[in-house]
Amino acid sequence: MTLSDDSAHAKNLKCLRKRCNALRDEYGGEYDPSLAVGQALDQAVSFLT
């Protein structure tokens, strides 16, 4: 069973999705793992220097 099948939960899930999308957009868009790797490398280099 998924909560989306229950009409009592559908409204809450729709509200949560809307908020998640708004936060995603505020923080610069969808997650891109290649950016995280680049950031981790930058942090490691700055730590070592």
Backbone torsions as a table, in degrees:
resi	resn	phi	psi	omega
1	MET	NA	137.8	174.4
2	THR	-114.3	150.9	-179.5
3	LEU	-65.6	-26.2	-178.6
4	SER	-67.4	-20.0	177.5
5	ASP	-77.1	-17.9	-177.9
6	ASP	-95.2	118.4	-176.1
7	SER	-62.3	-25.8	178.7
8	ALA	-67.2	-29.4	-178.8
9	HIS	-95.8	-18.3	-175.5
10	ALA	-58.9	-41.1	-179.7
11	LYS	-63.7	-44.3	178.9
12	ASN	-63.8	-42.3	179.8
13	LEU	-64.8	-38.1	178.1
14	LYS	-64.0	-41.1	178.6
15	CYS	-65.1	-43.2	178.9
16	LEU	-63.6	-42.0	179.6
17	ARG	-63.2	-41.6	179.3
18	LYS	-61.2	-43.5	-179.7
19	ARG	-67.8	-41.2	178.6
20	CYS	-61.8	-42.4	178.6
21	ASN	-64.9	-39.0	178.8
22	ALA	-64.4	-44.5	178.4
23	LEU	-63.8	-42.3	178.1
24	ARG	-56.5	-46.3	-178.9
25	ASP	-67.2	-38.6	178.7
26	GLU	-64.4	-34.0	-177.9
27	TYR	-90.2	7.7	172.3
28	GLY	106.8	12.6	175.2
29	GLY	107.9	-170.8	-177.0
30	GLU	-66.6	153.5	179.7
31	TYR	-63.7	133.6	176.6
32	ASP	-125.1	107.4	-175.9
33	PRO	-60.3	-27.4	180.0
34	SER	-66.3	-30.7	176.8
35	LEU	-69.5	-36.7	180.0
36	ALA	-65.8	-38.6	178.6
37	VAL	-64.9	-44.6	178.9
38	GLY	-62.5	-40.4	179.6
39	GLN	-66.6	-40.6	179.2
40	ALA	-63.8	-39.9	178.3
41	LEU	-65.8	-41.7	177.8
42	ASP	-60.2	-42.3	179.7
43	GLN	-65.9	-40.2	179.7
44	ALA	-65.3	-41.9	179.9
45	VAL	-64.7	-44.4	-178.9
46	SER	-67.9	-28.9	177.5
47	PHE	-70.2	-37.9	-176.7
48	LEU	-80.5	-17.1	-177.8
49	THR	-102.2	NA	NA
